[in-house]
Amino acid sequence: MLKYNYIDIDFNNVEGFCKLSPMQQKLFIVTYKIHNSIVGTDYKEGWKPIKVRWVENKENNKYSYLRVDFKNGDWLHYTQNKDWY
């Protein structure tokens, strides 16, 4: 089993988390853990999520994503493939 080195957070404290479906919540949690694990130690604190919301692509649900805003002021797309950009 893979072990990730991420900052443990209470996802219920991330604005919008409770509005996500259970599948979207799971996607957010898994992708956050992978993402936060690979950033350098000096950057982890800034990459704590503060807000999340689901962005629906009405033409093709495959391209719907989570928009995640972070403590450092940046935001990323978290895709359904557990990627980010």
Rosetta blueprint (number, residue, H / E / L):
1 M L
2 L L
3 K L
4 Y L
5 N L
6 Y L
7 I L
8 D L
9 I L
10 D L
11 F H
12 N H
13 N H
14 V L
15 E E
16 G L
17 F H
18 C H
19 K H
20 L L
21 S L
22 P H
23 M H
24 Q H
25 Q H
26 K H
27 L H
28 F H
29 I H
30 V H
31 T H
32 Y H
33 K H
34 I H
35 H H
36 N H
37 S H
38 I H
39 V L
40 G L
41 T H
42 D H
43 Y H
44 K H
45 E H
46 G H
47 W H
48 K L
49 P E
50 I E
51 K E
52 V E
53 R E
54 W E
55 V E
56 E L
57 N L
58 K L
59 E L
60 N L
61 N H
62 K H
63 Y H
64 S L
65 Y E
66 L E
67 R E
68 V E
69 D E
70 F E
71 K L
72 N L
73 G L
74 D L
75 W E
76 L E
77 H E
78 Y E
79 T E
80 Q L
81 N L
82 K L
83 D L
84 W E
85 Y L
